[in-house]
């Protein structure tokens, strides 16, 4: 199988051009290629496929083989791939995902996509649609007992469910212990991605993320969007562009409340191409 290894600020996936390749068992393939000792090493597998309604279609699988509905860093890399390869050589690329069509603006340098701006659509805030079991219609700073501690959770979906909590010490957090407790909490029937956030100033936040099916990753695009939305809802940052600092780098997020649309801007990077025997 031919593949391309790409990352968006450290959130790395194995990308397969399904205009030319066929992957018969993507779930098992995702688990195999994601292994960092016996496979390629990645947070999952993303298939770039032909589409009848967009320039391409994106299917995303987590490292445990489960299928995801959306991946913000992934969709940026998909846009770069189809732009650089000539599948869709234009400034605005449409990508069909399980969360709808995403429109991606490409900023190129020397004929290669360098930065990508994604229209991520409207955030989903109704708790039952995230989904999260909550007594309030919207889960904004909703108390939730996790592993014996009461956390104030803001639930947002950007195509994937996210639980955002605020803490003072992001760097010292034992995320490998608390992350699975959130991911598999009964309040989240579809499991959940959890962002642990420290507010730096009115325009900047720091986060670490525990992704369902993948564990801690260096970056999560939909998570960064959820964090920006949550921080505005909780009046912790000003409306406008928010810089979200992740382990792998920075993303710039803007929630245009008049349009009710979230825009995400960040880099997309090709690491290498290769072949692997399945």
C-alpha positions as CSV (number, residue, x, y, z in Angstrom):
1,X,0.0,0.0,0.0
2,X,1.4,3.4,-1.0
3,X,0.9,6.1,1.7
4,X,1.9,9.6,2.7
5,X,2.8,10.5,6.3
6,X,1.5,14.0,7.2
7,X,0.9,16.0,10.3
8,X,-0.9,19.1,11.4
9,X,1.2,20.5,14.3
10,X,2.2,17.0,15.4
11,X,-1.2,15.3,15.0
12,X,0.1,12.7,12.5
13,X,-1.9,10.4,10.3
14,X,-1.1,7.9,7.5
15,X,-2.9,9.2,4.3
16,X,-3.8,6.9,1.4
17,X,-4.8,8.2,-2.0
18,X,-7.9,6.1,-2.7
19,X,-8.1,7.6,-6.2
20,X,-5.4,5.1,-6.9
21,X,-5.3,2.6,-4.0
22,X,-8.0,0.4,-2.4
23,X,-8.0,-0.4,1.3
24,X,-10.2,-3.4,2.0
25,X,-10.2,-3.4,5.8
26,X,-9.5,0.2,6.9
27,X,-10.2,-0.5,10.6
28,X,-7.6,-3.2,10.9
29,X,-5.2,-1.3,8.6
30,X,-5.5,1.7,10.9
31,X,-4.5,-0.3,13.9
32,X,-1.6,-1.8,12.0
33,X,-0.1,1.3,10.5
34,X,-0.6,3.4,13.7
35,X,1.7,1.1,15.7
36,X,4.9,3.0,16.3
37,X,7.0,-0.1,16.7
38,X,5.6,-2.6,14.2
39,X,3.9,-0.2,11.7
40,X,4.5,3.3,10.5
41,X,3.5,5.2,13.6
42,X,0.5,7.6,13.6
43,X,-2.6,8.7,15.4
44,X,-4.7,6.9,12.8
45,X,-5.4,6.4,9.1
46,X,-7.1,8.8,6.7
47,X,-8.4,7.7,3.3
48,X,-8.7,10.3,0.5
49,X,-11.4,9.1,-1.8
50,X,-13.4,10.3,-4.9
51,X,-16.6,12.1,-4.1
52,X,-19.8,12.9,-6.1
53,X,-20.5,16.0,-4.0
54,X,-17.0,17.5,-3.3
55,X,-13.5,17.6,-4.6
56,X,-12.7,14.6,-2.4
57,X,-14.0,12.5,0.5
58,X,-12.2,11.9,3.7
59,X,-12.6,8.8,5.9
60,X,-10.8,8.9,9.2
61,X,-9.9,6.0,11.5
62,X,-8.4,6.3,15.0
63,X,-5.4,4.3,16.2
64,X,-7.8,1.7,17.8
65,X,-9.6,1.1,14.5
66,X,-12.7,3.0,15.4
67,X,-14.0,5.5,12.8
68,X,-14.1,9.2,13.6
69,X,-16.6,11.7,12.1
70,X,-14.2,14.6,11.8
71,X,-10.6,15.6,12.2
72,X,-9.6,19.2,12.0
73,X,-5.9,18.7,11.5
74,X,-6.7,15.8,9.2
75,X,-8.9,17.9,6.9
76,X,-6.1,20.5,6.5
77,X,-3.7,17.8,5.5
78,X,-6.2,16.3,3.1
79,X,-6.6,19.7,1.4
80,X,-2.8,20.0,1.1
81,X,-2.6,16.6,-0.4
82,X,-5.2,17.1,-3.1
83,X,-3.8,20.6,-3.8
84,X,-0.1,19.5,-4.0
85,X,-0.9,16.3,-6.0
86,X,-3.1,18.1,-8.5
87,X,-6.3,16.3,-7.7
88,X,-7.9,19.7,-7.0
89,X,-5.6,22.6,-7.8
90,X,-7.6,25.5,-6.6
91,X,-7.6,28.0,-3.7
92,X,-10.8,26.7,-2.1
93,X,-11.2,22.9,-1.8
94,X,-14.3,21.1,-0.7
95,X,-13.9,17.9,1.4
96,X,-16.8,15.6,2.2
97,X,-16.6,14.2,5.8
98,X,-18.9,12.3,8.0
99,X,-19.8,15.7,9.6
100,X,-20.7,17.3,6.3
101,X,-18.8,19.2,3.6
102,X,-15.9,21.3,4.8
103,X,-14.6,24.2,2.7
104,X,-10.8,24.7,3.0
105,X,-8.9,27.8,1.8
106,X,-5.3,27.0,0.7
107,X,-2.5,29.5,1.1
108,X,0.4,28.2,-1.1
109,X,4.1,29.0,-1.3
110,X,6.3,27.8,-4.2
111,X,3.4,25.8,-5.6
112,X,2.8,23.9,-2.3
113,X,0.1,24.4,0.2
114,X,1.7,25.8,3.4
115,X,-1.2,27.2,5.5
116,X,-4.8,26.1,5.4
117,X,-8.0,27.8,6.7
118,X,-11.0,25.5,7.3
119,X,-14.6,26.6,7.7
120,X,-15.5,24.1,10.5
121,X,-19.2,25.1,10.5
122,X,-21.4,25.8,13.5
123,X,-20.5,24.4,17.0
124,X,-23.2,22.1,18.4
125,X,-24.0,23.2,21.9
126,X,-27.2,21.3,22.9
127,X,-26.1,18.7,25.4
128,X,-28.2,15.9,24.0
129,X,-26.7,16.6,20.5
130,X,-23.1,16.6,21.6
131,X,-24.0,14.1,23.1
132,X,-23.8,14.5,26.9
133,X,-26.2,13.5,29.6
134,X,-26.9,16.8,31.4
135,X,-29.9,18.4,33.2
136,X,-29.3,21.7,31.3
137,X,-30.1,22.2,27.7
138,X,-26.5,23.4,27.1
139,X,-23.6,22.0,29.2
140,X,-21.7,25.2,30.1
141,X,-19.6,24.8,33.2
142,X,-21.7,21.8,34.1
143,X,-20.6,19.9,37.3
144,X,-19.6,16.3,36.7
145,X,-18.0,13.9,39.1
146,X,-15.1,12.1,37.4
147,X,-12.8,9.7,39.4
148,X,-14.0,11.2,42.7
149,X,-13.5,14.9,41.7
150,X,-16.1,17.4,40.6
151,X,-15.1,19.0,37.3
152,X,-16.9,21.8,35.6
153,X,-17.4,20.6,32.0
154,X,-18.4,22.6,28.9
155,X,-19.6,20.2,26.2
156,X,-19.2,21.2,22.5
157,X,-19.3,19.1,19.3
158,X,-17.4,20.1,16.2
159,X,-18.4,16.9,14.5
160,X,-16.8,15.0,17.4
161,X,-17.9,15.4,21.0
162,X,-15.6,17.4,23.3
163,X,-15.5,18.0,27.0
164,X,-13.6,21.1,28.0
165,X,-12.4,21.7,31.5
166,X,-10.1,24.4,33.0
167,X,-7.2,23.8,35.3
168,X,-4.3,25.7,36.6
169,X,-1.5,23.2,35.8
170,X,-1.8,21.8,32.3
171,X,1.8,20.7,32.1
172,X,1.7,18.7,35.4
173,X,-1.5,16.9,34.6
174,X,-1.4,13.1,34.7
175,X,-3.5,12.9,31.6
176,X,-3.0,9.2,31.0
177,X,-4.8,8.6,34.3
178,X,-7.7,11.0,34.1
179,X,-8.2,11.0,30.3
180,X,-9.7,7.5,30.1
181,X,-12.0,8.3,33.0
182,X,-13.5,11.1,30.9
183,X,-13.5,9.2,27.7
184,X,-15.5,6.3,29.1
185,X,-17.7,8.3,31.5
186,X,-21.4,7.2,31.3
187,X,-22.4,10.9,30.8
188,X,-20.9,10.6,27.3
189,X,-22.7,7.8,25.4
190,X,-20.4,8.0,22.3
191,X,-17.3,8.5,24.5
192,X,-15.6,11.9,24.4
193,X,-12.5,13.8,23.6
194,X,-11.3,15.8,26.6
195,X,-9.4,19.1,26.6
196,X,-7.6,20.3,29.7
197,X,-7.1,24.1,29.4
198,X,-5.2,26.9,31.0
199,X,-6.2,30.5,30.2
200,X,-3.1,32.6,29.5
201,X,-4.7,35.9,28.6
202,X,-7.9,37.2,26.9
203,X,-6.7,36.0,23.5
204,X,-4.6,32.9,24.3
205,X,-5.1,29.5,25.9
206,X,-3.0,26.4,26.4
207,X,-4.5,22.9,26.1
208,X,-3.7,19.2,26.3
209,X,-6.1,16.7,24.8
210,X,-7.0,13.1,25.4
211,X,-8.7,11.8,22.2
212,X,-11.1,8.9,22.3
213,X,-9.6,6.0,20.5
214,X,-6.1,7.5,20.4
215,X,-5.1,8.7,23.8
216,X,-3.0,11.9,24.2
217,X,-2.1,13.5,20.9
218,X,0.1,16.5,20.2
219,X,-2.8,18.4,18.6
220,X,-6.5,18.2,17.9
221,X,-8.1,20.6,15.5
222,X,-11.7,20.0,16.5
223,X,-10.6,20.1,20.1
224,X,-9.0,23.5,19.6
225,X,-12.2,24.8,18.0
226,X,-14.2,23.5,20.9
227,X,-11.8,25.1,23.4
228,X,-12.1,28.5,21.7
229,X,-15.9,28.3,21.7
230,X,-16.0,27.1,25.3
231,X,-13.7,29.8,26.5
232,X,-15.9,32.5,24.9
233,X,-19.0,31.0,26.4
234,X,-17.4,31.0,29.8
235,X,-16.2,34.6,29.3
236,X,-12.6,33.6,29.7
237,X,-11.4,35.1,26.4
238,X,-12.6,37.9,24.1
239,X,-14.5,37.2,20.9
240,X,-12.4,37.3,17.8
241,X,-9.3,35.2,17.0
242,X,-8.0,33.0,19.8
243,X,-4.6,31.4,19.8
244,X,-4.7,27.9,21.1
245,X,-1.3,26.5,22.1
246,X,-1.0,22.7,21.8
247,X,1.9,20.4,22.4
248,X,2.6,20.4,18.7
249,X,2.2,24.1,18.0
250,X,-0.4,26.8,17.7
251,X,-3.7,27.0,15.9
252,X,-5.7,30.2,15.3
253,X,-9.4,29.8,15.9
254,X,-12.1,32.4,15.3
255,X,-15.8,31.9,16.2
256,X,-17.8,34.3,14.0
257,X,-20.9,34.4,16.1
258,X,-22.8,36.5,13.6
259,X,-22.4,33.7,11.0
260,X,-22.2,31.1,13.8
261,X,-19.2,29.6,12.1
262,X,-15.8,28.5,13.4
263,X,-12.7,29.1,11.3
264,X,-9.4,27.2,12.0
265,X,-6.1,28.3,10.5
266,X,-2.9,26.3,10.8
267,X,-0.1,24.5,9.0
268,X,-0.2,21.2,7.2
269,X,3.1,19.3,6.7
270,X,4.1,16.3,4.5
271,X,6.7,14.2,6.3
272,X,7.5,11.4,3.8
273,X,6.0,9.0,1.3
274,X,6.5,5.3,1.2
275,X,5.0,1.8,0.7
276,X,4.1,-0.8,3.4
277,X,3.3,-4.5,3.0
278,X,0.0,-5.3,4.8
